[in-house]
């Protein structure tokens, strides 16, 4: 069953088209991530779901209830949708407890018990209840904002780049905590981000937007391995894209003969490999693979991203590839290597 249904959503601001024909189904209890570059329309779409913006045409329903269509719209405060903005938007004149309890109907001890329960759910110590927002770290502020949104027992939770201001290590820890918390609560969630790794790790369903259009949606692994086009492939991570001739389930390209995952394709095409599908070997020249030279290395600790230029005669001059290697055993710049492939190449759409 789907909790949220978007059908043919269009939105313009003056002559600027913000959203064009957006249709998307969000399964109940799932985590959907809307990802795209700045200006792609993802935040406008999130605000429309929340009820802060309204479409020019199309419809939106939640758990079978029409929230907006051509005849009426449900106001934002009646939608029972939680919203956590990028900066948390805590009330600076209220304590942590007052922020979390804002809007709670409970009074007296029942209210205090509910606030304590919410603080515990987001791993905030009870002694923080009397603190002011400016006394909290960025991660603590985001937890308060999340607890405040959960206090209303929302049918849907919207997260608008809530981790973007956090340090890298804290960002990953917060993302895992929030994912676990929302899964335990059974809350359907939509996260908007421009961070590809965040999108891939958080999502059950990934939706990629570009220039106001939804260009591809599905399971994160499927979009990573089988993107529809080169732009989507490169947006979701490093990719090696090159021309090839497809015959009988094989791609003939600069790297030799590689099996493809969609054998029905034939003729000239663009193929894609992820850097982790390429392996390098410093073995003698008579080994398998295409010869090349390491021209650059980007050391990242446990992994190292190498730029390898294939030698003329085996490929077009100047063809460079990105290859991931173990950080401990990565060859230095200038080293002669041979490149082999793992798995199947993906044939991109025309």
RAUR-V907132 format. One record per residue. N is the residue number from 1. SS is DSSP state (h for helix, s for strand, l for the rest). PHI is phi in radians with two decimals (999 if undefined). NEAR is the number of other C-alpha atoms within 12 Angstrom. Layout:
{{N;SS;PHI;NEAR} {N;SS;PHI;NEAR}}
//
This chain:
{{1;l;999;14} {2;s;-1.71;21} {3;s;-1.36;30} {4;s;-2.08;37} {5;s;-2.24;28} {6;s;-1.89;36} {7;s;-2.25;28} {8;s;0.89;24} {9;s;-1.37;36} {10;s;-2.18;32} {11;s;-2.68;29} {12;s;-2.26;21} {13;s;-2.00;17} {14;l;1.15;8} {15;l;-1.60;8} {16;s;-1.58;15} {17;s;-1.39;22} {18;s;-1.65;32} {19;s;-2.38;39} {20;s;-2.33;31} {21;s;0.96;27} {22;s;-1.53;39} {23;s;-2.25;28} {24;s;-2.72;35} {25;s;-1.94;28} {26;s;-2.02;38} {27;s;-1.12;26} {28;l;-1.04;27} {29;l;1.37;30} {30;l;-1.62;33} {31;s;-2.04;42} {32;s;-1.85;42} {33;s;-1.99;44} {34;s;-1.76;48} {35;s;-2.20;46} {36;l;3.02;36} {37;l;-1.21;25} {38;l;-1.00;19} {39;l;1.49;21} {40;l;-1.41;29} {41;l;1.81;38} {42;h;-1.18;38} {43;h;-1.24;35} {44;h;-1.03;34} {45;h;-1.12;43} {46;h;-1.12;40} {47;h;-1.14;29} {48;h;-1.23;38} {49;h;-1.12;46} {50;h;-1.22;39} {51;l;1.75;27} {52;l;-1.51;22} {53;l;-2.27;25} {54;l;-2.26;32} {55;l;-1.27;37} {56;l;-1.29;26} {57;s;-2.75;25} {58;s;1.82;29} {59;s;-2.42;33} {60;s;-2.48;40} {61;s;-2.32;32} {62;s;-2.29;32} {63;l;0.91;25} {64;l;1.51;17} {65;s;-1.61;22} {66;s;-1.25;24} {67;s;-1.60;33} {68;s;-2.74;34} {69;l;-2.67;24} {70;l;-1.26;19} {71;l;-1.97;14} {72;l;-2.73;17} {73;s;-2.54;28} {74;l;-1.51;27} {75;l;-1.04;19} {76;h;-0.98;20} {77;h;-1.25;17} {78;h;-1.83;18} {79;l;-1.53;30} {80;l;0.96;28} {81;s;-2.05;38} {82;s;-1.43;36} {83;s;-2.42;43} {84;s;-2.04;36} {85;l;-1.35;32} {86;l;-1.04;26} {87;l;-1.71;27} {88;l;1.43;35} {89;l;0.91;26} {90;l;-1.28;33} {91;l;-1.35;22} {92;l;-1.18;17} {93;l;-1.58;16} {94;l;-2.03;21} {95;s;-1.23;25} {96;h;-1.01;38} {97;h;-1.07;38} {98;h;-1.17;31} {99;h;-1.08;36} {100;h;-1.13;45} {101;h;-1.46;36} {102;l;-1.03;27} {103;l;1.60;19} {104;l;-1.21;25} {105;l;-1.40;14} {106;l;-1.10;16} {107;l;-2.19;14} {108;h;1.11;12} {109;h;-1.01;10} {110;h;-1.09;14} {111;h;-1.16;21} {112;h;-1.11;22} {113;h;-1.15;21} {114;h;-1.17;28} {115;h;-1.10;40} {116;h;-1.08;30} {117;h;-1.12;24} {118;h;-1.19;35} {119;h;-1.09;35} {120;h;-1.13;23} {121;h;-1.14;27} {122;l;-1.83;36} {123;l;1.06;26} {124;l;-1.86;31} {125;l;-1.16;22} {126;h;-1.08;21} {127;h;-1.27;15} {128;h;-1.53;27} {129;l;-1.01;29} {130;l;-1.65;22} {131;l;-1.29;25} {132;s;-1.72;24} {133;h;-0.92;31} {134;h;-1.25;19} {135;h;-1.61;18} {136;l;-1.84;24} {137;l;-1.31;21} {138;h;-1.04;26} {139;h;-1.14;34} {140;h;-1.17;34} {141;h;-1.08;40} {142;h;-1.16;43} {143;h;-1.17;42} {144;h;-1.10;49} {145;h;-1.06;44} {146;h;-1.18;48} {147;h;-1.08;42} {148;h;-1.08;40} {149;h;-1.19;39} {150;h;-1.22;42} {151;l;-1.04;37} {152;l;-1.50;30} {153;l;0.84;25} {154;l;-1.22;30} {155;l;-1.41;33} {156;s;-2.59;39} {157;s;-1.98;50} {158;s;-1.95;41} {159;s;-2.10;43} {160;s;-1.79;37} {161;l;0.80;34} {162;l;-1.28;37} {163;l;-1.85;40} {164;l;-1.16;28} {165;l;-1.58;24} {166;l;-1.62;23} {167;l;-1.12;15} {168;h;-0.97;16} {169;h;-1.12;14} {170;h;-1.16;20} {171;h;-1.05;26} {172;h;-1.14;24} {173;h;-1.13;21} {174;h;-1.12;30} {175;h;-1.06;36} {176;h;-1.16;20} {177;h;-1.12;24} {178;h;-1.14;36} {179;h;-1.06;34} {180;h;-1.15;22} {181;h;-1.10;27} {182;h;-1.20;34} {183;h;-1.15;21} {184;h;-1.11;15} {185;h;-1.43;24} {186;l;1.22;22} {187;l;-1.57;32} {188;s;-1.14;40} {189;s;-2.31;44} {190;s;-2.18;48} {191;s;-1.97;49} {192;s;-1.86;45} {193;s;-2.73;41} {194;l;-1.92;33} {195;l;-1.59;29} {196;h;-1.12;30} {197;h;-1.14;24} {198;h;-1.10;32} {199;h;-1.08;38} {200;h;-1.15;34} {201;h;-1.44;26} {202;h;-1.53;39} {203;l;-1.48;38} {204;l;-1.55;30} {205;s;-2.31;34} {206;s;-2.03;43} {207;s;-2.16;44} {208;s;-1.77;45} {209;s;-1.96;38} {210;s;-2.67;29} {211;l;0.91;24} {212;l;1.40;32} {213;s;-2.07;32} {214;s;-1.54;33} {215;s;-1.60;31} {216;s;-2.92;30} {217;s;-2.51;33} {218;s;2.73;29} {219;l;-1.18;26} {220;h;-0.92;32} {221;h;-1.14;22} {222;h;-1.13;22} {223;h;-1.21;34} {224;h;-1.18;36} {225;h;-1.47;35} {226;l;-2.26;32} {227;l;-1.16;38} {228;l;-1.24;28} {229;l;-2.49;28} {230;h;-1.14;32} {231;h;-1.07;28} {232;h;-1.16;34} {233;h;-1.02;35} {234;h;-1.30;27} {235;h;-1.23;26} {236;l;-1.55;36} {237;l;2.64;30} {238;l;-1.11;28} {239;l;-2.59;35} {240;s;-1.85;35} {241;s;-2.04;32} {242;s;-2.64;29} {243;s;-1.27;28} {244;s;-2.68;31} {245;s;-1.96;27} {246;s;-1.71;30} {247;s;-2.49;22} {248;l;0.90;18} {249;l;1.47;23} {250;s;-2.22;30} {251;s;-1.80;35} {252;s;-1.80;27} {253;s;-2.57;32} {254;l;-1.04;35} {255;l;-1.64;42} {256;s;1.75;25} {257;s;-1.89;26} {258;s;-2.20;33} {259;s;-1.18;30} {260;s;-1.95;34} {261;l;-1.50;23} {262;l;-2.21;24} {263;l;-1.17;20} {264;l;-1.24;16} {265;l;-1.24;26} {266;l;-2.72;23} {267;s;1.57;21} {268;s;-1.29;20} {269;s;-2.82;28} {270;s;-1.81;32} {271;s;-1.99;43} {272;s;-2.24;46} {273;s;-2.24;43} {274;l;-1.46;33} {275;h;-0.96;34} {276;h;-1.26;30} {277;h;-1.50;27} {278;s;-1.80;33} {279;s;-2.13;33} {280;s;-2.01;39} {281;s;-2.44;29} {282;l;-1.70;26} {283;l;-1.24;19} {284;l;-1.00;13} {285;l;-1.14;15} {286;l;-1.52;12} {287;l;-1.29;15} {288;l;-1.22;20} {289;l;1.82;28} {290;s;-1.65;36} {291;s;-1.29;35} {292;s;-2.79;40} {293;s;-2.27;32} {294;s;-1.28;35} {295;s;-1.82;26} {296;s;-2.79;23} {297;s;-2.44;29} {298;s;-2.00;24} {299;s;-1.33;22} {300;l;-2.22;15} {301;l;1.59;15} {302;l;-1.26;14} {303;s;-2.23;19} {304;s;-2.40;26} {305;s;-1.68;35} {306;s;-1.84;38} {307;s;-1.78;35} {308;s;-2.05;40} {309;s;-1.76;34} {310;s;-1.21;32} {311;l;-1.30;26} {312;s;-1.02;16} {313;l;1.77;14} {314;l;-1.72;20} {315;s;-2.76;23} {316;l;-1.12;17} {317;l;-1.01;13} {318;l;1.47;18} {319;l;-1.18;28} {320;s;-1.94;29} {321;s;-2.22;42} {322;s;-1.67;35} {323;s;-2.30;43} {324;s;-1.69;37} {325;s;-2.37;31} {326;s;-1.04;21} {327;l;-1.09;19} {328;l;-1.32;15} {329;l;-2.15;19} {330;l;-1.19;32} {331;l;-1.24;32} {332;l;-1.35;24} {333;l;-1.04;21} {334;l;1.68;18} {335;l;-1.25;23} {336;s;-1.45;25} {337;s;-2.40;35} {338;s;-2.18;32} {339;s;-1.94;40} {340;s;-2.14;32} {341;s;-2.07;32} {342;l;-2.05;22} {343;l;1.25;21} {344;l;-1.81;26} {345;s;-1.44;42} {346;s;-1.77;42} {347;s;-1.54;41} {348;l;-1.35;34} {349;l;-1.20;20} {350;l;-1.14;16}}
//
